[in-house]
Amino acid sequence: MSLDMRMYNDFLAKWPIDRVRHMTLEEYSRTKKKSGGEIDTFTYWLEAKLQDYGSIWGGSSFKFGIYSRNDEEIKESKQGRRYNAEYAWYEKYGKAENEAFVRVRGLVVSVIEAVRKGDLAAIDGIDLGDVYKWKIAFHYQNDIERPVVLNIYDPVWLRSIAGLGKSAQISACHKKLIAGIGNKAVTDYAETLLNSYQKRNAAEISDSRENRMENINTIYYGPPGTGKTYKVLGILKHLTESAEVATDSTKLTWLDPSATYWHLAPGQGGYLWNTLKAGNRLGYEWCSYEYGDLKTANINNEHRSIIKRFSKVRKGDYFVVISGFQLLGIARSKQDYDYGNAITEDYDFQTVEVDWIARFDMPIILNSTQTMTFCNLKGGSRWESTVKELAVRGYVIGVKDDQVGPTLSERRARKNHLFVTFHQSYSYEDFIQGIKPVMGDDEEDPEDNALRYRIEPGIFLQACEYACQNAEYPSLRDALADSRNERKRRFADAPPFYLVIDEINRGNVANIFGELITLVESDKRLGNENETIVSLPYSKEPFGVPGNLFIIGTMNTADRSVEALDSALRRRFSFIATYPDSEAIVQPEQFDVDLKKLLDALNARIEQVLDLDHTIGHGYFTGIKDADDPLAALAEIFRRKIIPQLREYLYGAPEKLHRILGPAFVSKVPNVYHLFGDDDEPLETWTVNVPAAIAGDGREKAEKAFRLLYE
């Protein structure tokens, strides 16, 4: 075997199944600090010492079921996770750490016994983290020379490599792949499969801690059609599917769709939220007692329409408490607005009594900010985002008997990225933060619908908020208020959040990032060595970039080369080339034009006449396999995509186009018209033609024309 198996054998000698059956919690998981320096626990062996036999680094240590904590501060137990000063564990295994460990140890033993019996299907049903239990199965299988389990543990990777659907059982993936091992060593075979998979799927996007600092800002570049954006989004989708989120699979709360939903801002910057959520009354802070009954009050100030709007609150209406783009809670009114009941000693503004439906410790992040501090929420992108994100949390606005709630997979999927496309008019104000115009929406008082201006956060700030929530901070504000050491710990352990910037080279990067281009450097991130915190120019609020926010850009080198990018951007990003890969093309059956050879030959010619950055991507040909008529599909791709693209590159140089495509596609024809009289010399012009006959001899000639490009 090419891989040294001594450490593999040392593990089995150190941890035979009889010892596993009786191991203690301290033998299962213990931090370096608590172990006095040397770690020799069961979980440390599997994650660290045996990483050469397939890595399970990254993600949360909850994959072990229970683990020893570095941080001794007691955290709040929530979302199915429990903490004390020593350990953290999934509540489903037990209320106390020893109860949970006994359950987890039993599951580990069950995995070992199942793989020893060759019963891989039983492992599918064992309630441990997927990557963890299959790594245990790999190391405890009966004979590594005749394996039944591969040292590939990621479920998404296994299903993709095996060519099975995303709901396929992992045991089925191992059985299918092992059938093709032949005489290869299992580690060599797995390495071959992984290399092929990573080449196809741009697996440089990594969640492993050792790669975080290196790849935290990355740009994928290459010619059009090489699948840069497709690969990036595909990997992120896979990471979303494999993320484990503790979610109640059955409980849904149904909210009345016919009721009125009021957007309520809890004061500027959300300063009233802690007060409001502790009580059972809600109100709009501008509704002073001094106005008296809002139904009849004569109010003469710029907020009059919003203030009087509070008098329209009725029993059964919902209050959705939103600050900026953070949805903090939702409650339902127990009464109509009534001035006699609106005054209490607890508040200096008018309120109504409510029943709380939910108060979120981790706010829901919406995709757009609200234009009014108190208004009807229904309609527009804010309402759509509210309905969607509440449903993910299990609060469905709809009638239970009329519709199906969100699926478990939809509720378990953790949002792990945002997507934006740069263009020439995209600005700092769009990306970071800017002042945007806002129109009033009061139908009863049109004069109050004056144009106003409001500071609006951009998508970059939104991505920073998501990244902070992955580190278990409710908001960026909370992260900045924490100690630097705690920020460092949380962001180092947190799952990454990705901001994908498509066509990053089409925007003016220096203007879009502004002074914040410095903050995206890995050492300037929150919690890192040279952590930098600045004040935003519009809101004056403190700001820093979370250490777990990955920025991934894509760029088309045919539009602009890497060398032409802003030098400040180039210094702060790593670059990964994605060039045409003919191996990604599936050849249609009974089609005499070899698409792989065609692409390779065409690109070889383009590279000679132009350069590598202007070659043709394999993405143009990948869909031909599904066409009813592959020849017609190929001709259409040449006619509508490839030839127009090449003509644009070679504008004014038809002879170069002729060198690339040859006489079957580009030829000279005489101009028979004497434009300037009979003595005028005949002119020769270039014509471009795509052979695309659909039957008979014409079809054979068309296929031959394409074959001539590579024969």
Buried (B, 14 or more C-beta within 10 A) or exposed (E): EEBEEEBBEEBEEEBEEEEBEEBEBEBBBBBEEBBEEEBEBBBBBBBEBBBEBBBBBBBBBBBBBBBBBEBEEEBEBEEEBBBBEBBBBBBEBBEEBEEBBBBBBEBBBBBBBBBEEEEBEBBBEBEBBBBBBBBBBBBBBEEBEEBBBBBBBBBBBBBBBBEBEEEBBBBBBBBBBBEEBEEBBBBEBBBEBBEEBEEBBBBBBBBEEEBBEEBBBBBBBBBBBBBBBBBBBBBBBBBBBBBBEEBEEEEBBBBBBEBBBBBBBBBEEBEBBEEBBEBBBBBBBBBBEEBEEBEEBEBEEEBBBBBBBBBBBEEBBBBBBBBBBBBBBBBBBEBBBEBEBBEBEEBEBBBBBBEBBBBBEBBBBBBBBBBBBBBBBBEEEBBBBBBBBBBBBBBBBBEEEEEEBBEEEEBBBBBBBBBBBBEEEBBBBBBBBBEBEBEBBBEEEEEBEEEEEEBBBBBBBBBBBBBBBBBBBBBBBBBBEBEEEBBBBBBBBBBBBBBBBBBBBBBBBBEBBBEBBBBBBBEBBBBBEEBBEBEBBBBEBEBBBBBBBBBBBBBBBBEBEBEEBBEEBBEBBEEBBBBBBBEBBBBBEEBEBBBBBBBBBBBEBBBEBBBBBBBBBBBBBBEBBEBEBBBBBBBBBBBEBBBEBBBEBBEEEBEBBBBBBBEBBBBEEEEEEEEEEEEEEEEEEEEBBBBBBEEEEEBEEBBBBBBBBBE
